[in-house]
Amino acid sequence: MNSTTPDTLDRLLQGAGLRRDSQLAELLGVSPQAVSQARRKGRIPDGWVLKVAAQFGLSTDWIFFGKGAPEEGAVPPAPSREDGAEKLRRARGESFFGEVGAGQDSIGLVMVPLVAARLAAGKGSLETDGDVLSYFSFRQDWLCRKGDPEKMVLMKVCGDSMEPDIRHGDMVLVDQSKRQIYGHAIYAMGINEEIYIKQVETLPGGKLVLRSRNPEYSPINVDLHGDLADSVRVIGRVIWCCREI
């Protein structure tokens, strides 16, 4: 669901102590164009609201609808340039954390962005948009055991080449800090403008083999000293997968 309240975006700026849409885009980790488009259409992704609310202790009712006080028990002063810059610097240097509801044990949560880019399990996908569609909560301690939460993104899979392990429509967690290739691990890979999800193997002589789990698909052989050397990149290692039932 997206908010259609006309003033929602302005309240996001006010609550975060910011003055410009470009600052909000940097805080959210999205492009300035995404914020401009949201303002123009009057449709604000719920994930933006949830992220700013948790980051700055704001009421979501106030952000969405302008109801009640921005912060519980007090209304913050009008944002100043210095206050907004300081909050923005602090937000850039920290993970996004939330807390579980009242009456439960507090646990650190990290909100991981689901990006618009899709990983092809089959032919290469040209959907490489990095705009954030939504956010999903993960336990901080679990993510830290897996890798670097600051570098993690969620991506949807399109195609059946990784079945039965990873199916069409599944969502995978990619750690972009893990780019060193270990045999038989699964990675998000880019070749030219296309992106894939494949099991990657290294061979002597600077060669890679991108394998599918589905035997109907042939492996993709890449010579890192050949014509594709400058066009092949490791986006990150796939560390988790889920699907809707």
C-alpha positions, 0 to 999 in steps of 0.5 A: 500500500502507498500513501496518497496523502498530499502532505505526507512527503512534507511531513517526512522532511519536517520530521527528519529535520530536512529541507530539500527532497534531495536530502530525503532521497539520500536519507532513504537511499533512493534516487532524487528522481524517485522522490520527485516522482513520488511528490508528483504522483502523490504516492509515497511508499509505505517503506519510506514512512516506516523507515523515517518514523523508526529512525527519528521516533515519529508517529506514523499517524502523524506522517500519513494523516497529520493526526496527533503530535509528531513525537509522543509527548512533544512537538519538535521545533521547526527544523533548522539547516544545521539540525537537518544536516546533523541528522542526515550525517547520523542517519547515513552512518548507522543501520536502520533499527526498529524495536518490537512492540510494547510488552515484548522483549526488545530486539534490534531490527534492521530494515533491508531494502527490496530493490526494483532490480530482478535477478534472472534465473534463465536468460539475463534480466534487463531490470536493473533499477536500484530504486527501493520498492519496500523494506523488510525487517531482519534481526540485527544479530542474525544479519551480522552473523551472515555479513554486512547489513549495510551492504545487503539488498533484497531482490526478486528472482525471475525464471526457473533455471535455479529450481528446485532450490530457488524458484520464479518469484522467490526473494533472495538476500544479497550481501554486496560486500561478499564479492570474493568467489567461493566454489559452488556458492550462489551469486548475483552476477552482472554481464554487460547490462544483464544480471543473473543468479547463478552458482559460480565456479572458478577454473584455472586460467582465469575462467568462471562457470555460471551454473544453473541448478535446473539441468535443462539450462547449459552453463555460461562460460566466462573467460576473464581474459577474453572479450567479456573481462571488463563486462563481468562483475560480481554483485554479491553473494546470495545468503538467504532465500524465501518464497510466499506460500 
